[in-house]
Amino acid sequence: MLLWVAVLVICVTLVLPTLTTSLSSSPSAMRARTFKAVVDALKSRNKTVTTLESTTGGLISSSIMEIDGASSCYFGGSVAYNTKRCKPILLNDEALHDSLVHPTLQAVDGESEGDRYKRSKLDWTRKTAIQYCQQMGTDYAIAEGGAAGSSFRPKGLTTGFSAIAVAARNEHGVVDILHSAIVDSSHADRVKNMELFASTAGRELLKAITRNDGLDRRVELRTDADALAELAKSDDARFVVIAGPKMLFRSDTELALLPLAEAQQFSEKPVDSTTGAFLGFAKGLPLFAFEASTSAADDEGFADTRTQAPFLDFTENQVSLCATGIMTWHRNSKFCPKCGSATKITQGGHCSVCINDDCGAASFPRNDPAVIVAVSSRDNSKILLARSPRHPEKMFTTLAGFVECGETFEDAVKREVLEESGVDVDEVRYIKSQPWPFPQSSMIAFRAVGDADVPFQLDEEELVEARWWTREEVRRACKVQGATMRKEVAEKALKDDPSLTLLVPPKRVVARELIEAWLAESEVS
């Protein structure tokens, strides 16, 4: 009997990986991954979207709604299936409905009836995407329409197709088309085509959301000293000014990106490509960072990067975290870690080389991985949040700690929660990551489950207090606006509403994302 049990266990162990691989590569799984990336991209950029579908029958909308926390970025959408009767769904727009039911595109020489039909659908989706984006007040709108099969109206059309258009609102509030395309299928299988067209729509939307934003690090330029020197002298060059843990801001929501002449006033030495570090390109401009002279660091424009960076837009947030991390490393890398000799900075600020000819060791910016975790109760009705000595009064957040040598991220989660709170956790699963150069970390975010009835055993050097909080309490705390990690902001919030029992971190930091994702989940009965 024992032998059979052993054989059964071995067989299951061998079969499961194959099953998992098969499931993860299914069309529906790939679609889910695409829309998970879409929702993550929207949330990280604080953007919104709406949808209008036809051929995909609601798959685009449902794929977005399946993602935890999607309500913060998805305004909802519609399915226009019966073309003759869908005018109310098309915002009661007569012209928009007519372009669907009675397309007026002129035929092109040699064009088949089927190709003209496809072109008319693309014209309609482009108009619809713009109208939906304008009327719904979103940052993006995606419109989709075509024919999935198995029967087709135009002559010569025997396989499925979808016309997809993505509209976007620019910084001036003007809406226009960013991406549009006709997707052709090789068959007339309705179900498979719906899956194909929905996934393609998701990828088109993702391309639109992530276009030309973020920090392009241009690594290939770091070893080209002449090119960097010319970039730093150019009229396009912009400089980020660091002063220890602080950075120069133009406003509460805008980073100061200074031209060379303005940047020079913050340094007693000439500012050039070797003064600090080349960060890369952002918003079409070459960016550099340097440490301000001590005498200039008292400028009132400097603010704590840790508490202020979350309020920058997506691109400037990336720039601020990169600049903070690299300049912190500069301050801590003046001597060789192998022989103790002085070092010189090379490769555009991204390499430290020992000047001792007998050593010559090269060092690079380091990142210390740290885990952060939202622990929920078994029935998912409560979340474990704690307050450290450095946090303002009533400011609670998720638990976090550094990963030790030879330790997996999952084991680090279990150890840190147990050490700091006395709570055993399991069901640990990865969520996402976030750069956190304070001073030199990357936050790896997880979810886990623990027993809410176990007495706390706090590490009093790490935590002042820990509590299990209900959804009602957390939801109320999430309504408080501003940089709540700053003492003066927290104190004002508590003064304005003395009945508040809880404050949580501000939006766009990973702790808050974990908290909001838990809020969006349902309780387990």
Phi, psi and omega in degrees: 000316181296325179296317180297321178299316180297318180296318180299316180298318180297318181297316180298319181298323181284327185280323188302316180302321179297317180297316181298317179298319180297316181295319186291340181258008178291155180304319181293324178293320179293321176298317179299320179294320180299312183284337171297318178294323178298310182296317178300318180294318178297313183294318182292338180257001181058046181245166184228162182213155171227164185223151169223119184242161173224289184293326184280352170060028178100359181296324179297310181299312183293328179294324176289316185292340178290341185276130178305132175080010182293340181297339180285343183233349182248120182274355184103173182200186184222162175240117178259091187263309178275105189299323183288334187248011187262014181306315178301325179291332178270039174063021184055031181272111185300313182295320180295318179292320179298322180293340176274313186277321183232071181299140185245016180297136178287141179292146176260143181307129178081359183280134178282164178298323179295317180293323178295322178298317178298316181295324178293324177293320179295320176301317180292317181294326178295315179295319182293318179300317180296314181297316180295319179297318180293311186287326181274348178070026181268170176280330180222155171215139177239132178239142184221139177197149180174223179212125183265337185107177005270350176253150183226145183278309184290149176291142177086355179264113185238350178232161184288157174207161175218134174261121187240133178224138177241122176256153180217152178260127180274183185294344178263003179086004180275133181258133177209170181279132176260315181224140170208146184197155171257125181256118180260137175260161179264003185211182182239025178283110187302310185296314180295323179292321176301318179296314180300313185290323178295316179297319179295319177300319178298318179292322177296319178295319180297319178299320181293318183294321187262010183294133170049024177242175183082181182261118175269107191286344176045058184303327184296342181275346187297330181266003179256087185299322181294317180296319179294321179298318179292320178298317182295331180273349186288158179295335181281341186299140176229147186237135175260131185252125182250143174223086183063235180280001183252166181216153181278122179249147175276328176204183180297337184238012184220129178283145175278109176252100193264139168292164187306315184299319179287324181294327185300331182293346180262007179223137177281343177256157177301134179269125176211195184292344181259358183294323182218255183214146172276122183270326184133206179244140174212138182054033177079007185242141173286133185241139176231157176230146175210162180273129180292149173296151183305320183292337183264352188285355180270002179306137184292348178285348180282136178220159181296121183296323184299320183267339185262330184304324180300344183265001175278163175289172188305312184292313182292331174297315178298317180299315183296321181288322177296313181297318179298313182297314185290321181285330173298317179296322177302314182297330185261008186234037182280346181228148183293129180289347181266315185239350178087359179288166177293160180235164172234146182271132179229187176051051176063025179095006186249012178213139178243121185244132178293134182275354177287116183300332180281351181243286177066021183295141177255136178236154182230159181307137183254151174233125178262114181293137176228145179258148175224139191217137170263115180259124178251159177288167183302323180270005178063021180270345183222158178233142180272118176231149185223161179240130178264166181299334182276350183275151175297166178303135177068011175270111179243148180213181180286161181279148182208161178184167183279149174277134181268167181301135177071019185245137174285159177300318182296319178293325177297321177302309182298315182294313184297316180296318180294316181296319187274328186238342184084009182260127174280134179236157174214193183051045181283128179220142182288142178246300182192185177225164180208133174296141182212074187281056182232074007267334188202055186243164165236127181272125177252113191264140182224164165246150177207169182233140179217173180270120184282350182263006179274130179299141178288145170231089190280142166279102189290346174283334182261322187231142174270324186201150173220145181210154169269124185249145179276166178298320180299317181293318182289320180299320179294320180295326181291346179281345180286128184263161171100181183280076188294347177283344177276137187302316184293326179290317179297317180296321179294319180298319180288328177290320180292329180220086182298345181279353179297132178254350187210138168238146179233164181301158182288168178298157174073015163248153190295330177299316179293322178298319177297318180296315182291327177296321176295320179301326183283346180279166177258161178284155180263121182282000000 
